Protein backbone atom coordinates (compact mmCIF):
# COMPACT_ATOMS: atom_id res chain seq x y z
CA UNK A 1 0.00 0.00 0.00
CA UNK A 2 1.23 3.45 -0.89
CA UNK A 3 1.67 6.11 1.74
CA UNK A 4 -1.61 7.86 2.38
CA UNK A 5 -1.97 11.65 2.35
CA UNK A 6 -2.26 13.13 5.86
CA UNK A 7 -5.95 13.91 5.45
CA UNK A 8 -6.68 10.24 4.70
CA UNK A 9 -4.71 9.15 7.78
CA UNK A 10 -6.89 11.50 9.83
CA UNK A 11 -10.05 10.22 8.13
CA UNK A 12 -9.03 6.61 8.76
CA UNK A 13 -8.31 7.35 12.41
CA UNK A 14 -11.65 9.13 12.83
CA UNK A 15 -13.75 6.49 11.06
CA UNK A 16 -11.85 3.34 12.04
CA UNK A 17 -10.93 2.20 8.53
CA UNK A 18 -10.58 3.75 5.09
CA UNK A 19 -13.44 2.60 2.90
CA UNK A 20 -14.74 4.12 -0.31
CA UNK A 21 -17.87 5.71 1.11
CA UNK A 22 -16.11 7.58 3.92
CA UNK A 23 -13.65 8.95 1.34
CA UNK A 24 -16.49 9.98 -0.99
CA UNK A 25 -18.30 11.67 1.91
CA UNK A 26 -15.09 13.48 2.78
CA UNK A 27 -14.83 14.79 -0.77
CA UNK A 28 -18.50 15.88 -0.75
CA UNK A 29 -18.09 17.81 2.49
CA UNK A 30 -14.88 19.41 1.26
CA UNK A 31 -16.64 20.65 -1.90
CA UNK A 32 -19.43 22.15 0.22
CA UNK A 33 -17.00 23.81 2.62
CA UNK A 34 -15.10 25.38 -0.28
CA UNK A 35 -18.36 26.79 -1.70
CA UNK A 36 -19.76 27.85 1.68
CA UNK A 37 -16.87 28.81 3.99
CA UNK A 38 -19.13 30.10 6.78
CA UNK A 39 -21.66 28.09 8.81
CA UNK A 40 -23.45 25.47 6.74
CA UNK A 41 -26.05 22.79 7.26
CA UNK A 42 -26.13 19.32 5.73
CA UNK A 43 -28.90 16.88 4.93
CA UNK A 44 -27.63 13.41 4.05
CA UNK A 45 -29.93 10.83 2.44
CA UNK A 46 -28.00 7.62 3.08
CA UNK A 47 -30.04 6.24 5.93
CA UNK A 48 -28.06 4.75 8.82
CA UNK A 49 -26.99 1.41 7.39
CA UNK A 50 -23.33 0.82 6.46
CA UNK A 51 -21.53 0.90 4.16
CA UNK A 52 -23.47 3.75 2.51
CA UNK A 53 -23.94 5.58 5.82
CA UNK A 54 -20.14 5.88 6.07
CA UNK A 55 -20.61 8.94 3.83
CA UNK A 56 -21.87 10.71 6.95
CA UNK A 57 -18.55 10.38 8.79
CA UNK A 58 -16.60 11.73 5.83
CA UNK A 59 -19.00 14.65 5.51
CA UNK A 60 -18.73 15.46 9.21
CA UNK A 61 -14.95 15.56 9.14
CA UNK A 62 -14.56 17.79 6.07
CA UNK A 63 -17.61 20.06 6.23
CA UNK A 64 -17.68 20.82 9.96
CA UNK A 65 -21.34 19.80 9.94
CA UNK A 66 -21.57 17.51 12.96
CA UNK A 67 -24.19 15.64 14.91
CA UNK A 68 -22.94 17.33 18.09
CA UNK A 69 -23.65 20.82 16.68
CA UNK A 70 -26.92 19.61 15.18
CA UNK A 71 -26.14 21.09 11.76
CA UNK A 72 -26.29 17.73 9.99
CA UNK A 73 -29.32 15.50 9.62
CA UNK A 74 -29.31 11.94 8.31
CA UNK A 75 -32.49 10.99 6.47
CA UNK A 76 -33.81 7.64 5.34
CA UNK A 77 -33.34 6.98 1.69
CA UNK A 78 -30.39 4.83 0.69
CA UNK A 79 -29.05 7.52 -1.64
CA UNK A 80 -25.41 8.58 -1.98
CA UNK A 81 -26.53 12.20 -1.84
CA UNK A 82 -26.31 15.22 0.42
CA UNK A 83 -27.46 18.78 0.23
CA UNK A 84 -25.69 21.64 1.93
CA UNK A 85 -27.14 25.05 2.67
CA UNK A 86 -25.62 28.23 4.04
CA UNK A 87 -27.42 30.69 6.31
CA UNK A 88 -28.46 32.85 3.32
CA UNK A 89 -30.32 29.88 1.78
CA UNK A 90 -27.84 29.07 -0.98
CA UNK A 91 -27.95 25.35 -1.67
CA UNK A 92 -25.60 22.77 -3.12
CA UNK A 93 -26.82 19.25 -3.89
CA UNK A 94 -24.11 16.65 -4.43
CA UNK A 95 -24.94 13.14 -5.63
CA UNK A 96 -22.57 10.30 -6.42
CA UNK A 97 -22.81 9.39 -10.09
CA UNK A 98 -24.69 6.15 -10.68
CA UNK A 99 -21.82 4.48 -12.54
CA UNK A 100 -19.42 5.28 -9.67
CA UNK A 101 -21.83 3.93 -7.06
CA UNK A 102 -22.36 0.77 -9.10
CA UNK A 103 -18.59 0.30 -9.40
CA UNK A 104 -18.01 0.90 -5.67
CA UNK A 105 -20.80 -1.50 -4.67
CA UNK A 106 -19.60 -4.14 -7.14
CA UNK A 107 -16.01 -3.97 -5.88
CA UNK A 108 -16.82 -3.59 -2.15
CA UNK A 109 -14.46 -5.80 -0.17
CA UNK A 110 -12.05 -5.41 2.73
CA UNK A 111 -9.33 -6.76 0.45
CA UNK A 112 -7.79 -3.83 -1.43
CA UNK A 113 -10.18 -1.38 0.25
CA UNK A 114 -7.54 1.30 0.88
CA UNK A 115 -6.19 1.12 -2.66
CA UNK A 116 -9.67 1.61 -4.12
CA UNK A 117 -10.37 4.41 -1.63
CA UNK A 118 -7.12 6.17 -2.56
CA UNK A 119 -8.05 5.87 -6.23
CA UNK A 120 -11.40 7.57 -5.54
CA UNK A 121 -9.69 10.25 -3.47
CA UNK A 122 -7.42 11.10 -6.39
CA UNK A 123 -10.24 11.33 -8.93
CA UNK A 124 -11.60 14.70 -10.02
CA UNK A 125 -14.83 15.74 -8.29
CA UNK A 126 -16.64 16.23 -11.61
CA UNK A 127 -15.90 12.59 -12.51
CA UNK A 128 -17.45 11.37 -9.25
CA UNK A 129 -20.39 13.65 -8.54
CA UNK A 130 -23.33 15.42 -10.08
CA UNK A 131 -23.66 18.87 -8.50
CA UNK A 132 -26.59 21.26 -8.57
CA UNK A 133 -26.06 24.72 -7.13
CA UNK A 134 -28.92 27.10 -6.35
CA UNK A 135 -27.94 30.58 -5.29
CA UNK A 136 -30.43 32.96 -3.68
CA UNK A 137 -30.88 36.19 -5.62
CA UNK A 138 -30.92 39.27 -3.44
CA UNK A 139 -31.58 42.80 -4.68
CA UNK A 140 -28.56 45.06 -4.50
CA UNK A 141 -28.56 48.53 -3.03
CA UNK A 142 -26.44 51.53 -3.88
CA UNK A 143 -24.39 53.23 -1.18
CA UNK A 144 -27.26 55.73 -0.62
CA UNK A 145 -29.75 52.95 -0.08
CA UNK A 146 -31.67 53.83 -3.25
CA UNK A 147 -32.26 51.52 -6.15
C-alpha positions in Angstrom: 0.0 0.0 0.0 1.2 3.5 -0.9 1.7 6.1 1.7 -1.6 7.9 2.4 -2.0 11.6 2.4 -2.3 13.1 5.9 -6.0 13.9 5.5 -6.7 10.2 4.7 -4.7 9.1 7.8 -6.9 11.5 9.8 -10.1 10.2 8.1 -9.0 6.6 8.8 -8.3 7.3 12.4 -11.6 9.1 12.8 -13.7 6.5 11.1 -11.8 3.3 12.0 -10.9 2.2 8.5 -10.6 3.8 5.1 -13.4 2.6 2.9 -14.7 4.1 -0.3 -17.9 5.7 1.1 -16.1 7.6 3.9 -13.7 9.0 1.3 -16.5 10.0 -1.0 -18.3 11.7 1.9 -15.1 13.5 2.8 -14.8 14.8 -0.8 -18.5 15.9 -0.8 -18.1 17.8 2.5 -14.9 19.4 1.3 -16.6 20.6 -1.9 -19.4 22.1 0.2 -17.0 23.8 2.6 -15.1 25.4 -0.3 -18.4 26.8 -1.7 -19.8 27.9 1.7 -16.9 28.8 4.0 -19.1 30.1 6.8 -21.7 28.1 8.8 -23.4 25.5 6.7 -26.0 22.8 7.3 -26.1 19.3 5.7 -28.9 16.9 4.9 -27.6 13.4 4.1 -29.9 10.8 2.4 -28.0 7.6 3.1 -30.0 6.2 5.9 -28.1 4.8 8.8 -27.0 1.4 7.4 -23.3 0.8 6.5 -21.5 0.9 4.2 -23.5 3.7 2.5 -23.9 5.6 5.8 -20.1 5.9 6.1 -20.6 8.9 3.8 -21.9 10.7 7.0 -18.5 10.4 8.8 -16.6 11.7 5.8 -19.0 14.6 5.5 -18.7 15.5 9.2 -14.9 15.6 9.1 -14.6 17.8 6.1 -17.6 20.1 6.2 -17.7 20.8 10.0 -21.3 19.8 9.9 -21.6 17.5 13.0 -24.2 15.6 14.9 -22.9 17.3 18.1 -23.6 20.8 16.7 -26.9 19.6 15.2 -26.1 21.1 11.8 -26.3 17.7 10.0 -29.3 15.5 9.6 -29.3 11.9 8.3 -32.5 11.0 6.5 -33.8 7.6 5.3 -33.3 7.0 1.7 -30.4 4.8 0.7 -29.1 7.5 -1.6 -25.4 8.6 -2.0 -26.5 12.2 -1.8 -26.3 15.2 0.4 -27.5 18.8 0.2 -25.7 21.6 1.9 -27.1 25.1 2.7 -25.6 28.2 4.0 -27.4 30.7 6.3 -28.5 32.8 3.3 -30.3 29.9 1.8 -27.8 29.1 -1.0 -28.0 25.4 -1.7 -25.6 22.8 -3.1 -26.8 19.2 -3.9 -24.1 16.6 -4.4 -24.9 13.1 -5.6 -22.6 10.3 -6.4 -22.8 9.4 -10.1 -24.7 6.2 -10.7 -21.8 4.5 -12.5 -19.4 5.3 -9.7 -21.8 3.9 -7.1 -22.4 0.8 -9.1 -18.6 0.3 -9.4 -18.0 0.9 -5.7 -20.8 -1.5 -4.7 -19.6 -4.1 -7.1 -16.0 -4.0 -5.9 -16.8 -3.6 -2.2 -14.5 -5.8 -0.2 -12.0 -5.4 2.7 -9.3 -6.8 0.4 -7.8 -3.8 -1.4 -10.2 -1.4 0.3 -7.5 1.3 0.9 -6.2 1.1 -2.7 -9.7 1.6 -4.1 -10.4 4.4 -1.6 -7.1 6.2 -2.6 -8.0 5.9 -6.2 -11.4 7.6 -5.5 -9.7 10.3 -3.5 -7.4 11.1 -6.4 -10.2 11.3 -8.9 -11.6 14.7 -10.0 -14.8 15.7 -8.3 -16.6 16.2 -11.6 -15.9 12.6 -12.5 -17.5 11.4 -9.3 -20.4 13.7 -8.5 -23.3 15.4 -10.1 -23.7 18.9 -8.5 -26.6 21.3 -8.6 -26.1 24.7 -7.1 -28.9 27.1 -6.4 -27.9 30.6 -5.3 -30.4 33.0 -3.7 -30.9 36.2 -5.6 -30.9 39.3 -3.4 -31.6 42.8 -4.7 -28.6 45.1 -4.5 -28.6 48.5 -3.0 -26.4 51.5 -3.9 -24.4 53.2 -1.2 -27.3 55.7 -0.6 -29.7 53.0 -0.1 -31.7 53.8 -3.2 -32.3 51.5 -6.1 
